[in-house]
Amino acid sequence: MSAKTTEKKQNAFLNNPIVKAVGTQRLIALLALIIIYIVFGAISPSFRQYSTLVSIFDASYYIGFMAIGVTFAITTGGIDLSIGTVLVCSSLVTGALATKYNVPIALCLIICILIGAIFGLLNGLMVSYMGLPPFIATLGSMMLSKGFGSIFTKAQSVTWPQATEAAGWFRNIFKINIVGANGMSTPIPTGFILLLIVAILMATLLNKSRPGRYIVALGSNIEATRLSGVNVAKWQTLAYIISGTMAGIAGIAYAAVYSTLLPGGGAGFELDAIAGVVIGGTSMSGGYGTIAGTLIGVFIMSVLKTGLPFIGLQTHYQQVATGLVLIFAVFMDVANRKKRN
Amino acid sequence: MGDVILTMKNIDKSFVGVHALKGVSLEVKKGEVHALMGENGAGKSTLMKVLTGIYSKDSGTIVYEGKEVEFTNPKEAQDAGIAIVHQELNMMNHLTVAQNIFIGREMMNGKLINDKKMNEEASKLFQRLNIDIDPDSVMGDLTVGRQQMCEIAKAISRDVKVIVFDEPTAALTESEIAELFKIIRDLRKKGLGIVYISHRMDEIKVITDRVTVMRDGEYVGTLITEQCSKDDIINMMVGRTIYEDPKEKSSVPENAPVVLKVENLNAGKMVQNISFELRRGEILGFSGLMGAGRTETARALFGADKKESGDIYVNGKKIEINSPQDAVNAGIGYLSEDRKRYGIVLAQSVAQNSTMSSLQNFMKGIFIDKKKEKKVSQEYVEKLKTKTPNVETAVINLSGGNQQKVVIAKWLIKDCDILIFDEPTRGIDVGAKSEIYHLMNELAAQGKSIIMISSELTEVLRMSDRIIVMCEGRKTGELSIEEASQERIMHAATLRN
């Protein structure tokens, strides 16, 4: 086959309506996700079990919510480094409220989300009204939230109520155990449904609503958007509020799955979330964001995290694998874009 | 003029689906300034990219200094003595002038860079060009004009025999242009072959010896500049006649109401006590040299920059404008001089850009009504005769004139009655230019009021009903179109304190 026919085939592939609609990078990410899943399943029969799928889901929730949120900040052309520690901070504080101060769980959940939203607001104000670079502003609030959580719990770890306790009902939001007639309990990953609903809502917000349109536009060209009479400061702030709020929700998801929170933890979570966003195809320079892509990216990471031990590799290989996937996914996108120009 | 130094003959170049160059020829002699003209998309830049090795040609020959050559990359062309001064400057703003000039071939002192030596060499270059620039100053601190001089210095720092100027005056002030022309004449005297690309007719007449015109990727012809008129060149470029006569009298009725009144607007050094009135259906020209404060006045009026003081009345009612949002709500639209940076969102579609300022009218509940958005933007594409495959095309794929029309559509959809056109035809080719003029006249006839900032005197005289002249942040003249002339405007534009 000559070079020209290969090129033609590639062009036909790129111009295929399905490929165009989904986007090359998202398609590559989706294929990667499926291939990784199949390969793991082929090597390890136990990976194919239902319970493994449930643990994949369990590992994806908190990263998933964070990643959906930070997609907005990244689409504005900014970044939110604080989401990891904000997750831990809000979950620590409200976990302590629940266990030490007997605040009702329902209220705790609301407060948890609110704390995230407040940090988001703080970030948004610093970036849009005070004019701080997003990297610096959110680095600052990363440290703030890390310290604040530890101070509030006097540097002690917090364990949220267990599923067996009455106050542990909130875990059902993410996983319900249905006990069958034979006495075997089957876990239903309700969290996945919640994650999907939130993702669809957020995708609608980003693609079909005015705030979303403005967030994308200002990420592409903030001056032109401002001179069109759009209040860019407001919408830029909103993007960070969404990012923070989603980190608060992620805090609940984390507590529901992992129970115990350590003060000073959470640093590094944000990088996993950002990696998921980037693998999914959102542009780091702003002006383009995809929630569907973000979800795919997040699941690639949680399949790797959960699956590698099944094929005999320890968890820290996950870092290596994610790193490679990240670099490869973005490289494919860069290479494709070059070809098109 | 001396011997022929460069001949490009029957150059053909196709890209996927586009036949960009169809047998184009160009001949440049030593000691000649040769204008290369044509509308945007005529293929001038493509031809120059073939010459400098950025593109490879499909067929045709290039003979340089008597030998057939084919450069496969820009470096080969540079080494052979062909340099290009790009329209967009390729400078690193944080490095010094000398560091920029010698980037990639730094002078060394053992293993360390010898900045002192580079500064000395750069000084020598500037002496040769007869200009005074400190080689140790930071590039970003220089004006655009000065940066361009550095670009020229960089080009001649190699042993250059042919130099291509790609729209060199696009961002220069009158005095900088004069300085540039002096340098070009010097280079011509030294026997260099110079290719000069520009849209500005007046310059072509002043600086060039011959003109080669291209249209739609084809070679139209070569003329001796002295023996042809502006109209001859324009006719060759567009294949039709375009008149550039000044307006004779104002088309605004005596009793037209004042729609905008600005009183004592102040914003820094560039906007000092500016007052003026704009009437319904009027095109008010703002003339002056670059840096006179016209754009700054417009931006302060529009709320894009903070103003210190000043009252603004729209339709007789005093309004507060503290942000572009306030201005837009008052029915004022602004078309920036720098379209790509301030006017449009390049990556977004024609439809998305068109509705940017009036999105609240395109909602169905909380969702954007994409059908309506498409329909309305399609209407304006037809009204303004915007050339675009469809309204979902990203505006980055449109030509300058058509991008401008998308911005106009944005303000018309928002129903703005006062439009500020800041250099509306900058970087737009002759054909599209007359379309924009026509459009502005039509808008004025419909009762829209227009403030037009322009650095081209012919444009100001052709379009305006009244002319305000600024100099160094002050209003130095107000002329009715009947009394205005190039001389009177220039007089007011140079009334310094």
Chai-1 contact restraints between the chains, C-beta under 6 A:
chainA,res_idxA,chainB,res_idxB,connection_type,confidence,min_distance_angstrom,max_distance_angstrom,comment,restraint_id
A,K208,B,F367,contact,1.0,0.0,6.0,A-B,restraint_1
A,K208,B,I368,contact,1.0,0.0,6.0,A-B,restraint_2
A,S209,B,I366,contact,1.0,0.0,6.0,A-B,restraint_3
A,R210,B,L359,contact,1.0,0.0,6.0,A-B,restraint_4
A,A217,B,V345,contact,1.0,0.0,6.0,A-B,restraint_5
A,S220,B,V345,contact,1.0,0.0,6.0,A-B,restraint_6
A,S220,B,A347,contact,1.0,0.0,6.0,A-B,restraint_7
A,N221,B,V345,contact,1.0,0.0,6.0,A-B,restraint_8
A,E223,B,Y342,contact,1.0,0.0,6.0,A-B,restraint_9
A,A224,B,Y342,contact,1.0,0.0,6.0,A-B,restraint_10
A,A224,B,G343,contact,1.0,0.0,6.0,A-B,restraint_11
A,A224,B,I344,contact,1.0,0.0,6.0,A-B,restraint_12
A,A224,B,V345,contact,1.0,0.0,6.0,A-B,restraint_13
A,R226,B,P324,contact,1.0,0.0,6.0,A-B,restraint_14
A,L227,B,A304,contact,1.0,0.0,6.0,A-B,restraint_15
A,L227,B,P324,contact,1.0,0.0,6.0,A-B,restraint_16
A,L227,B,Y334,contact,1.0,0.0,6.0,A-B,restraint_17
A,L227,B,Y342,contact,1.0,0.0,6.0,A-B,restraint_18
A,S228,B,M356,contact,1.0,0.0,6.0,A-B,restraint_19
A,S228,B,S357,contact,1.0,0.0,6.0,A-B,restraint_20
A,G229,B,P324,contact,1.0,0.0,6.0,A-B,restraint_21
A,G229,B,Q325,contact,1.0,0.0,6.0,A-B,restraint_22
A,G229,B,V328,contact,1.0,0.0,6.0,A-B,restraint_23
A,G229,B,S357,contact,1.0,0.0,6.0,A-B,restraint_24
A,N231,B,Q325,contact,1.0,0.0,6.0,A-B,restraint_25
A,G287,B,A347,contact,1.0,0.0,6.0,A-B,restraint_26
